[in-house]
Amino acid sequence: MTWETVIGLEIHSQLRTKSKIFSGASTAFGAKPNTQACAVDLGYPGVLPVLNKEAVNMALSFGLAVNAKINQHSIFARKNYFYPDLPKGYQISQFELPIVGQGEIEIPLEDGQNKMVGITRAHLEEDAGKSIHDLYDDFTAIDLNRAGTPLLEIVSEPDMSSAKEAVTYAKKIHSLVQYIGICDGNMQEGSFRCDANVSIRKKGDELGTRAELKNINSFKFLEKAINLEVERQIDILEDGGSIVQETRLYDAVKNETRSMRSKEEANDYRYFPDPDLLPVAINDELLSQIKKSLPELPTEKKIRFIKDFGLSEYDAENLTAQIDIADYFESMIAKGADVKLSANWVMGDLSASLNKNQIEIQDSPISAIELYELITKISDNTISGKIAKDIFKSMWEGKGSVEEIIENQGLKQMTDIDALEGIIDEVVNNNTLQVQQFKDGNSKLLGFFVGQVMKATNGKANPKQVNKILNDKLS
């Protein structure tokens, strides 16, 4: 039986305001537990929330970036539920009139096509505190520092049909909120989290009953969790069972999803307008100011990289996925680095080293200027690409600059043609059998001779020169 997967995502993006959405308490990460939750965040009697204007501006920036409808009149509501890390017993959010209405974002598919994913809404709300279950054996610890932190919840249409599409969409949103400067995107710190609504159906049928996968803070885990949930639902339906609408948690250690609670409907939350907050009124002048202040967006930058630098769509997509990587690459090109070499090194050795060491590019021990200097040495034939990889490793380990490492380790590429020809003659004379096989038509043996020459010169010979001289001599 053929099943069709239907996925919608709810992304919680923590806004980069210095203070909370309804109070002056700090949003800085890493403070001692329960030291950054003030009386307003905790809902003490007699306190009044005051809306953070910067949070509103950030929400508008997102709405304009995805060409969404902006609701110039929006209201805040109280979403009532009990949870240990929600001391007020309600969360201030938006329901019927969110600040950002319908929009859309384009994502690339594996087959090279593009797909539009609809955005239903993006609304402002305050975060709850954090329950910590693994600190004590018999107790759950509560840290309320996060309570009141401003969030923009971005709700998609159920337009995605695979886990890979969902991850691509999430990465697009992750990239966008960083480009426009409204979220740092740090998933380890919980600044960017996803809830996935997953259902399956037979092709052509109505939407199936969905399960919500809650609080996923890794693209890898998002893909795994969705695939597991799809398999679970297919197994249930093919065994004659039915899907229960519920909230489920993904356990990365056990690689499984498990039930958390039955899924509430909106009426279970008893939404009503917050009596302490005035409606939000947005005028045309503010919208115009924010639109003018938007930076170059990822899609615009990608198109420019293709046009100005002659990059392939694949390379441009990868290099503009994160603004810090795009800036790093572009600063190298501005110095005059070879475009294709720079793209290969940024997407290859540099990205691999960053991933291996789990650090961001802004914390890279090799700066854009230093990588530019390394690539320049390849371009002017001072070193070979192979030697460059060894130098890169030494630079990463802090063993000096490009010039120092080349000088100290004697890595300068061999450019003396006479000396190189002498080594090549020796290699040819020592391998007469292979020479005859090459002359008899086995052209693949050229690689064997190049390898022997590179070995004899400790990798210092220029591969292009070696190939040319070998071809001349063997022919």
Buried (B, 14 or more C-beta within 10 A) or exposed (E): EEBBBBBBBBBBBBBBBEBBBBBEBBBEBEEEBBEBBBEBBBBEEEBEBEBBEBBBBBBBBBBBBBEBEBBBEBBBBBBBEEEEBBBBEBBBBBBEBBBBBBBBBEBBEEEEEEBEBBBBBBBBBBBBBBEBEEEEEEEEBBBBBBBBBBBBBBBBBBBBEBBBBBBBBBBBBBBBBBBBBBBBBBBEEBBBBBBBBBBBBEEEEEEBBBBBBBEBBBBEBBBBBBBBBBEBBBEBBEEEEEBEBBBBBBEEEEEBBEEBEEBEEEEEBEBEBBEBBEEBEBEEEBBEEBEEEBEBBBBEBBBBBBEEBEBEEEBBBBBBBBBBBBBBBBBBBEEEBBBEBBBBBBBEBBBEBBEEEEEEBEEBEBBBEBBBBBBBBBBEBBBBEEBBBBBBEBBBEEEBBBEEBBEEBEBBBBEEEEEBBEBBEEBBEEBEEBBEBBEEEEEEBBEBBBEBBBEBBEBBBBBEBBBEBBEEBBE
